[in-house]
Amino acid sequence: MKLPYCLICILFAMSSSLQAAQFYVDSLDGNDTNDGTCPDFAWSSLEKVSQTAFKPGDVIHLRSGRTFSGQLVIRSSGTEGNPIRVTRYDSGDRPHLKGEGKVNPVVLLENVSHVTVQGIEVSNTGPEPMAKRRGVLVRLTDMGVARSIILRDLFVRDVNGVISKKEGGGTGIRWEVTSRKKKTRIDGLLIENCHVLRCDRDGIKGWMEPWDDMSFLSTNVVIRNNLLEDIGGDGVGPLRAGRGDGGDKTPYRAAPRFCTAREGGSPKP
């Protein structure tokens, strides 16, 4: 007798409490009272995901073709060879995480290592431009060394920060490293094959605080093969990335608001 797919999922999950789990989220047909471990018993909200502590190797699948309102927060870390992954399942358009200016950022990875986010769409358009509005943010504070964070194949669009850098700007994809009580840095950040569209002020940017402390710089920061279009300010700004940062810090193709720049070439009017 052929077992239903969900029964197979449940039996597999019960086979060992130490095994990594698969979680499914469907904003239309899911329910947060479900256990989330099978497409037929998917969760429904980003809030449920954000409230869950995940284990190394766990995978969070967002259903393709669905729109998810609110904020996705990951505060759990994977391990080497067993990252926590956020990805999509089923056919159709990318799952769309929609902030609508009500949350900031839309996707937050906070004090994590060994986490991969891939294959999703993110937007954050408020009724009015707002300083420091973000789409995707990696925020590391007083945690020591964060390792192996991957942002791959993301479509980040329509983040309406402000154009003024002095007022705080805004960013499509950003990472921030803050050392107040404990020196903190990244060793291994990969941003690749992403499309960043209509974001103010910057497309992809990094920052550290204190900004003038050169004693503990992030390493192995690689930004490659990304497409940036209609960016109000800077395209890519990998500030304070130290040695071994991968060499490729330029986008594959970038189109600032008033000119077009290609890798290896000069801006054209």
C-alpha positions in Angstrom: 0.0 0.0 0.0 1.3 3.4 -0.9 1.6 5.7 2.1 0.4 9.3 1.9 3.2 11.7 1.5 2.4 13.5 4.8 2.5 10.2 6.7 5.9 9.5 5.3 7.0 13.0 6.5 5.6 12.3 10.0 7.3 8.9 10.2 10.5 10.3 9.0 10.4 13.2 11.5 9.6 10.7 14.4 12.4 8.3 13.5 15.0 10.4 15.3 14.6 13.5 17.5 18.1 14.5 16.5 17.5 14.6 12.8 17.1 17.9 11.0 13.5 18.8 10.3 11.7 20.2 7.2 9.2 23.0 7.8 6.7 24.3 5.4 4.9 27.6 5.3 1.8 28.4 3.1 0.1 31.8 3.7 -3.1 30.7 2.0 -3.7 27.1 2.9 -1.5 26.7 6.1 -2.4 27.1 9.7 -0.1 28.1 12.6 -1.7 25.4 14.8 -0.2 22.8 12.5 3.2 21.2 13.2 4.6 22.6 9.9 6.5 19.5 9.0 4.6 18.6 5.9 3.1 20.6 3.0 -0.4 19.4 3.9 0.1 20.6 7.5 2.0 23.8 6.8 2.3 26.8 9.0 0.8 30.0 7.6 2.7 33.0 8.9 6.2 34.5 9.1 5.5 35.3 12.8 5.3 31.5 13.5 8.6 31.0 11.8 10.2 33.9 13.7 9.1 32.5 17.0 10.6 29.1 16.4 14.0 28.0 17.5 15.6 25.9 14.8 18.3 23.2 14.9 21.3 22.8 12.6 20.2 21.3 9.3 16.6 22.5 9.5 15.0 23.8 6.3 12.2 26.3 6.2 10.3 26.0 2.9 8.1 29.0 1.8 5.5 28.1 -0.8 6.0 29.5 -4.2 3.4 31.8 -5.6 2.3 33.0 -2.1 2.6 36.4 -0.5 3.7 36.6 3.1 3.1 39.8 5.1 5.3 40.9 8.0 8.8 40.1 9.1 10.9 37.0 9.0 13.5 36.7 11.8 16.1 34.0 12.1 18.0 33.9 15.4 19.1 30.2 15.3 22.5 29.0 13.9 23.4 26.0 12.0 26.8 24.3 12.1 29.5 23.6 9.5 27.9 21.2 7.0 24.5 21.6 8.6 23.3 25.1 7.9 19.8 26.3 8.6 18.2 27.1 5.2 15.3 29.3 4.1 14.1 28.4 0.6 11.0 27.8 -1.5 9.0 24.8 -2.6 6.4 24.0 -5.3 6.4 25.6 -8.7 5.5 29.2 -9.6 6.7 32.6 -8.7 9.0 33.2 -5.8 7.4 33.5 -2.4 7.0 37.2 -1.8 7.8 38.6 1.6 6.0 42.0 1.8 6.9 44.5 4.4 4.8 47.4 3.2 6.8 49.8 5.4 5.2 48.2 8.5 8.3 46.2 9.5 12.0 47.0 9.2 13.7 45.0 7.9 11.6 42.4 6.2 14.2 39.7 6.6 16.5 39.8 9.7 19.3 37.4 10.4 20.4 38.3 13.9 23.6 36.9 15.6 23.7 33.8 13.5 26.2 31.6 11.8 25.8 28.9 9.0 22.5 30.3 7.6 21.4 30.3 4.0 18.5 32.3 2.5 17.7 31.7 -1.1 15.1 31.9 -3.8 12.7 34.4 -2.3 11.3 37.9 -3.2 11.4 40.7 -0.7 9.9 44.2 -0.9 9.4 47.0 1.7 7.5 50.0 0.3 6.0 52.3 2.9 3.5 55.1 2.1 6.3 57.6 2.4 10.1 57.2 2.2 11.7 56.4 5.6 15.4 56.7 6.6 17.2 53.4 7.3 14.5 51.3 5.7 15.9 47.8 4.8 14.9 44.8 2.8 17.3 42.2 4.1 19.6 42.8 7.1 22.3 40.7 8.7 22.8 42.2 12.1 25.6 41.0 14.4 26.2 42.5 17.8 28.8 41.4 20.4 28.8 37.8 19.2 32.4 37.2 18.3 32.9 35.6 14.9 29.9 34.8 12.7 30.6 32.3 9.9 29.1 31.2 6.6 26.1 33.4 6.0 24.8 33.0 2.4 22.3 35.2 0.6 21.7 33.6 -2.8 19.2 34.2 -5.7 17.2 36.8 -3.9 14.9 39.4 -5.6 14.9 42.5 -3.4 12.9 45.4 -4.7 11.1 48.6 -3.9 12.7 49.5 -0.6 11.9 53.2 -0.3 14.4 54.6 2.1 15.6 58.2 1.7 18.1 59.4 -0.8 20.1 61.5 1.7 23.0 59.6 3.2 23.2 62.1 6.1 19.6 61.3 7.0 20.2 57.5 7.1 19.5 56.4 3.5 18.1 52.9 3.1 19.3 49.6 1.7 18.1 46.6 -0.3 20.6 44.1 1.3 22.7 45.2 4.2 25.0 43.7 6.9 25.9 45.5 10.2 28.6 44.4 12.6 28.7 46.1 16.0 31.3 45.6 18.7 30.3 47.2 22.0 31.2 44.6 24.6 32.8 42.0 22.5 34.7 42.3 19.2 32.6 41.0 16.4 33.3 40.2 12.7 32.1 38.0 9.9 34.3 35.2 8.5 32.4 34.1 5.4 29.6 36.2 3.9 28.4 35.3 0.3 25.9 37.4 -1.6 25.5 36.1 -5.1 23.1 35.9 -8.0 20.7 38.5 -6.4 18.6 41.0 -8.2 18.2 44.4 -6.4 15.7 46.8 -8.0 14.4 50.3 -7.1 16.1 50.6 -3.7 16.9 53.8 -2.0 19.5 54.7 -1.0 21.9 51.8 -1.6 21.7 48.4 -3.2 24.1 46.2 -1.2 26.0 47.6 1.7 28.0 46.7 4.8 28.8 48.6 8.0 30.7 48.2 11.2 30.6 50.1 14.5 32.9 51.6 15.6 33.6 52.3 11.9 37.3 53.3 12.5 38.4 50.2 14.4 40.6 48.4 11.9 41.8 45.7 14.4 39.0 43.1 13.8 37.8 43.4 10.2 35.5 40.9 8.5 37.0 38.4 6.2 35.9 36.2 3.2 33.2 38.6 2.2 32.2 37.8 -1.4 29.7 39.7 -3.5 29.4 38.4 -7.0 27.1 38.0 -10.0 24.4 40.4 -8.8 22.2 42.6 -10.9 21.4 46.1 -9.5 18.9 48.4 -11.3 17.4 51.8 -10.5 19.5 52.4 -7.3 19.2 55.9 -5.9 22.7 56.0 -4.4 25.6 53.5 -4.1 25.3 50.2 -5.9 27.7 48.0 -3.7 29.5 49.3 -0.7 31.4 46.5 1.2 32.7 48.8 3.9 35.3 47.5 6.3 35.9 44.1 4.7 39.4 42.9 5.4 41.8 40.5 3.8 40.5 37.5 1.9 37.3 39.2 1.0 36.9 37.2 -2.3 38.1 39.8 -4.7 34.8 40.3 -6.5 33.0 43.2 -4.8 31.5 44.6 -8.0 28.0 43.7 -9.3 27.7 41.8 -12.5 25.6 44.6 -13.9 24.5 47.8 -12.2 22.1 50.6 -13.2 22.1 53.5 -10.9 19.2 55.9 -11.4 21.0 58.3 -13.7 23.6 56.1 -15.4 24.5 52.6 -16.3 27.7 50.9 -15.1 28.9 47.5 -16.1 31.6 45.4 -14.4 35.0 46.5 -15.6 33.6 49.6 -17.4 32.9 53.2 -16.7 29.5 54.8 -16.0 27.7 56.0 -19.1 25.5 59.0 -19.1 
